[in-house]
Every structure is written in structure tokens, then in C-alpha cells.
Amino acid sequence: MQFIIYILVYPFLWLISILPFRLLYAFSDVLYLLIYKVFGYRKKVVVANLKLVFPEKSDKDIKIITNKFYHHLCDMMVEAIKSLTISEAEMKKRFTFTNIELLQELENNGRSIALMCAHYGSWEWIFVLQSYIKNKGYAVYKRIENKYFDKLIKGIRAKYNSELITTKETIPKLLRAKVDNKTFICGFVSDQSAKSWKALHWSEFMGHRVPMHTGAEMLAKRLDLAVVFFRVKRLKRGYYETTFETITEHPKEFENYDITDAFFRLVEQQINEAPEYYLWTHKRWKYKDDSPENYKVVKAKTTN
């Protein structure tokens, strides 16, 4: 059944991917009407999230952000499809880096890098980064249930010397590279909602206390990785600019969870500057606990 679905859907995706950008974004506009106006995909979640983190904004402001968000979401969907056939030259033109020399210098100094980002702006075309650096690239991802589409996505990323690895594969892969004295860069989308009963750390994100994923920080300390944040700015439709910011080159000097907290402060800055480019369809605050009493208990457990 998986193969049948794949052979039925893939030709349609390929046809979309070869559309010129003008027609590609016209298709995105149609998707916007269907996803937002007709079906209201996760609209209640989006509005609830926005009202939760921006209580000072009016209903009119929330509606404007929501509208812009769905436009951007549909653009990202078609841009992901475009990855099937887009040339490296075209991607470089549309996804640029303001200070790639920051990574190149770390690389020249023999450092491996933990590259942290959020579900903000665009992360679909970040893999073109590998065209500017020598380090082997890894990106932690959640395996797609359909094994044929999973293989397809891995193949697209492999074009740029990047390898997608699951959470379970991350530690063995990176440890082996460390043992073999091979430098690498590993990308972590670290703003997902951690399960409250598994979280080692709780902290504030957009004004609410939530469980945090701390895997990137723990790996950085264990393997002595330089920790770098990448900030994405949407310049105009289909064009993005990325700026790198070093959180630390010496992660072992930080107290536990301070790197994670620093990362989330940077994410908050992005969101506050242009909230429409954050992925509001995720239930990021579903485990929030703003109770001072409960928060104190959680913090006491995590510091023991």
C-alpha cells in the first residue's frame, strides 16, 4: 500500500516541482484558500496559540497574523516540493547567508558544530549550507511513516552532503564521528514540545513555563561542540537570509540548561519581530504549567 500511494502521489509532486516560481506561488495561493479559508486546518490551534502568547493583541491583530501565517505555511509547503528539482544555483540565490565565515572559521579550527534553530521562517532550504562548508552534515528528523517518501527526502538532502538521522541514531553516529576524529555539523530543530513526564528541564517560552528539549545542549557538552544559532529572515516571497550567532564555543563552561534557555531567548526575539513566520500549528504549549507551586517542584527535581 505504501508503494501504491508513493507511485500515485510522486508524479503529482514532481509536476508541481518543475513549475516556474510564478506559477508555483499561484498554486500556493490556491492551497491557502483551501487550507485556511475552506478547511480551516488547525485554525483553532493557531488562534489559541497566538492569543496565549500575545494577550495584549486585539482580535484584529490576531486575525492579521493568522492570515499572514497561513500564506507563509503554504509557501513553505510548495518550496519543500520545489526541493525535488530546484538547482543548487537557484537555491543559493534564494537562500543566502550573511556571515558564513563564522562557520568556516570554526571548521578551520577543527570544531564540530551543533546548529540550533526553530520552526521559524524556512528550514527547508538550509541544506544548501553544505555547499559552503566542508564538514559532514547531519540533521535530526522524525522518520516518515511511508518508507518510500522517507527515502525520497533523504535523497534530496544527500545532494548537499547532508544525512538525516533519527533521534535514536544521533548519539551513535556523532560518537563514531568523534572517535574517528571527523568534524561535522549537526542541525537540531529544538523548539518542539517535550513530553511533560519526560522533560528534564522546564522554563519560560513566550511568557509560559513549558517542558524543554535539551538534547542538543547535552550532546554539545558531551562531544564539546560549538553551539550556533541560525536566524532566518524572510526578505520577500521565496527569498530568505540567514545569520549565524554563536551561543558558545565552550559548552562545558555553562551550567546545565543555560544553553537551552539562551536558545529560546533567541527564538523569542525572532517571533516577536515577525510572528507570522513561526509554525503556530504545533501545540507547543499543550503541557504549559504556569502554577508557581508546581513549577517549584519541577525545578527542584531537575536540579537534584
C-alpha positions in Angstrom: 0.0 0.0 0.0 2.8 2.4 0.8 4.3 1.9 -2.6 1.0 2.4 -4.4 0.5 5.7 -2.5 4.0 6.7 -3.5 3.7 6.0 -7.2 0.3 7.8 -7.3 1.5 10.9 -5.4 5.1 11.3 -6.6 4.3 12.3 -10.2 2.0 15.0 -9.0 4.7 16.3 -6.6 7.2 16.2 -9.4 5.0 18.2 -11.8 4.5 20.9 -9.1 8.2 21.0 -8.5 9.1 21.9 -12.1 6.7 24.8 -12.2 8.3 28.2 -12.6 8.2 30.2 -9.3 5.5 32.5 -10.6 3.1 29.5 -11.1 4.4 27.7 -8.0 3.3 30.6 -5.8 0.0 30.8 -7.7 -0.5 27.2 -6.7 0.4 28.2 -3.1 -2.4 30.9 -3.2 -4.9 28.2 -4.1 -3.6 26.0 -1.3 -4.1 28.9 1.1 -7.7 29.2 0.1 -8.3 25.5 0.6 -6.3 25.0 3.8 -7.2 28.2 5.6 -10.5 29.5 4.1 -12.2 26.3 3.2 -11.0 23.6 5.6 -9.6 25.8 8.4 -6.7 23.4 9.0 -5.8 23.7 12.7 -7.2 27.2 12.8 -8.4 26.8 16.3 -4.9 25.8 17.4 -3.2 28.7 15.6 -5.6 31.3 17.1 -5.4 29.8 20.6 -1.6 29.8 20.5 -1.5 33.4 19.3 -3.9 34.6 21.9 -2.0 32.7 24.6 1.4 34.3 23.9 0.1 37.7 22.7 -2.6 38.5 25.2 -2.1 42.2 24.6 -3.0 42.0 20.9 -6.5 42.7 19.6 -8.7 40.2 17.8 -8.0 42.2 14.6 -4.2 41.9 15.1 -4.5 38.1 15.8 -6.5 37.7 12.6 -3.9 39.6 10.5 -1.1 37.4 11.9 -3.1 34.3 11.3 -3.8 35.3 7.7 -0.1 36.0 7.0 0.9 32.8 8.8 -1.3 30.6 6.5 0.1 32.3 3.4 3.6 31.6 4.6 2.8 28.0 5.6 1.5 27.3 2.1 4.6 28.9 0.6 6.8 26.6 2.7 4.8 23.6 1.5 5.4 24.3 -2.2 9.0 25.3 -1.5 9.5 21.9 0.1 8.1 20.3 -3.1 10.3 22.5 -5.2 13.3 20.9 -3.5 12.8 17.9 -5.7 14.1 19.7 -8.8 15.5 23.1 -7.8 19.1 23.7 -8.9 21.8 24.4 -6.5 22.4 27.8 -8.2 18.8 28.8 -7.8 18.7 27.7 -4.2 21.8 29.7 -3.4 20.2 32.8 -4.9 17.1 32.4 -2.8 18.6 31.2 0.5 21.6 33.4 1.4 23.9 33.7 4.4 25.2 36.9 5.8 28.1 35.6 7.8 29.0 32.1 6.5 32.6 32.8 7.5 31.6 32.2 11.2 31.0 28.5 10.4 34.0 28.4 8.1 36.3 29.7 10.9 35.0 27.1 13.4 35.5 24.5 10.8 39.1 25.6 10.0 39.8 25.4 13.8 38.8 21.8 13.8 35.5 22.3 15.6 32.3 20.3 15.1 29.1 22.3 15.4 25.7 21.9 16.9 23.5 24.1 14.8 20.2 25.0 16.6 17.1 26.5 15.0 13.4 26.8 15.5 10.4 26.1 13.3 10.7 29.7 12.0 11.0 31.3 8.6 12.2 28.5 6.5 14.3 25.4 7.3 13.6 23.5 4.1 16.4 25.1 2.1 19.0 25.3 4.9 20.8 22.2 3.4 22.4 24.3 0.7 24.6 25.4 3.6 26.7 22.3 2.9 27.8 23.9 -0.4 29.8 26.5 1.6 31.5 24.3 4.2 33.5 21.0 4.3 32.1 19.4 7.4 29.8 16.4 7.0 26.2 17.5 7.7 23.7 15.7 9.9 20.1 16.7 10.7 18.0 15.1 13.4 14.5 14.4 12.0 11.4 12.2 12.6 11.2 9.3 10.1 8.3 9.5 7.7 6.0 6.5 8.0 5.9 5.8 4.3 9.4 4.3 3.7 9.4 5.4 0.0 8.8 9.0 0.8 11.3 8.8 3.6 13.9 7.5 1.2 13.0 10.3 -1.2 13.5 13.0 1.4 16.8 11.5 2.5 18.0 11.5 -1.2 17.1 15.2 -1.6 19.2 16.1 1.5 22.1 13.9 0.4 22.6 16.0 -2.7 24.2 18.6 -0.4 26.4 16.2 1.7 23.7 16.0 4.5 22.4 13.0 6.2 19.1 12.8 8.0 19.3 10.8 11.2 16.6 9.8 13.8 16.9 10.6 17.5 18.0 7.1 18.2 20.7 7.3 15.6 22.1 10.6 16.7 24.3 9.6 19.6 25.9 6.5 17.9 26.5 8.5 14.6 28.1 11.5 16.3 30.1 9.5 18.8 31.5 7.4 15.9 32.5 10.6 14.1 34.1 11.9 17.2 36.1 8.7 17.7 37.2 8.8 14.1 38.3 12.4 14.6 35.9 13.6 11.9 34.4 17.1 12.2 30.7 17.5 11.5 27.8 19.9 11.7 24.5 18.6 13.2 21.3 20.5 12.9 18.7 20.4 15.7 15.2 21.9 15.4 14.9 22.3 19.1 11.7 24.1 19.9 9.3 21.1 19.8 7.2 20.4 22.8 8.8 17.9 25.1 6.6 15.4 26.9 6.0 16.8 30.3 6.6 13.5 32.1 10.0 13.0 30.4 11.3 16.6 30.5 14.5 17.3 32.4 14.0 21.0 32.3 11.1 23.5 32.4 11.5 27.1 31.5 9.6 30.1 30.1 8.9 30.4 26.4 6.8 33.3 25.2 5.6 34.0 28.7 4.6 30.5 29.8 6.5 27.7 31.6 6.8 24.6 29.3 8.9 21.5 29.2 12.1 21.8 27.0 14.0 19.5 24.8 17.7 19.6 26.0 19.2 17.0 23.7 21.2 19.5 21.6 22.8 21.0 24.7 23.6 17.7 26.3 25.3 16.4 23.1 27.2 19.7 22.8 28.6 19.2 26.3 29.3 15.5 25.8 31.1 16.0 22.5 32.4 19.5 23.0 30.6 21.0 20.1 30.5 24.7 19.4 26.8 25.8 19.6 25.5 28.1 16.9 22.0 29.5 16.4 20.8 30.4 12.9 18.3 33.2 12.5 16.2 33.2 9.3 14.7 36.4 7.9 12.2 36.4 5.1 13.2 39.1 2.6 10.3 38.6 0.2 8.3 35.7 -1.2 10.7 32.9 -2.0 13.8 34.6 -0.6 15.4 34.1 2.8 18.5 35.4 4.6 20.2 33.5 7.3 22.5 34.9 10.0 24.6 32.7 12.4 25.1 33.6 16.0 27.5 31.8 18.3 25.9 30.8 21.6 29.1 29.3 22.9 32.3 27.6 21.7 32.8 26.2 25.2 29.6 24.4 26.2 31.1 22.7 29.2 31.6 26.0 30.9 27.8 26.5 31.1 25.5 25.4 33.9 23.0 22.7 32.8 20.2 24.1 30.7 21.6 27.6 30.4 22.4 26.9 26.7 18.8 25.7 26.1 17.5 28.9 27.8 19.8 31.1 25.7 18.5 29.4 22.6 14.9 30.0 23.5 15.5 33.7 24.2 16.9 34.0 20.6 13.8 32.2 19.3 11.6 34.6 21.2 13.3 37.6 19.6 12.6 36.2 16.1 8.9 35.6 16.9 8.4 39.0 18.4 9.9 40.7 15.4 7.7 38.9 12.9 5.3 36.3 14.5 3.7 35.3 11.2 6.7 33.2 10.3 6.6 30.8 13.3 4.9 27.4 13.0 1.8 28.1 15.0 0.0 24.9 14.0 2.1 22.9 16.6 0.6 22.5 20.1 3.8 23.9 21.6 2.1 25.0 24.9 0.0 21.9 25.5 1.9 21.0 28.6 2.3 24.5 30.0 2.2 24.9 33.7 2.2 28.4 35.0 1.5 27.4 38.6 4.3 28.7 40.8 3.9 25.8 43.2 4.1 23.1 40.5 6.9 24.9 38.8 9.0 25.0 42.0 8.5 21.2 42.4 9.6 20.5 38.8 12.7 22.8 39.2 13.7 21.1 42.4 13.6 17.7 40.7 15.6 18.8 37.7 18.4 20.3 39.8 18.9 17.3 42.1 
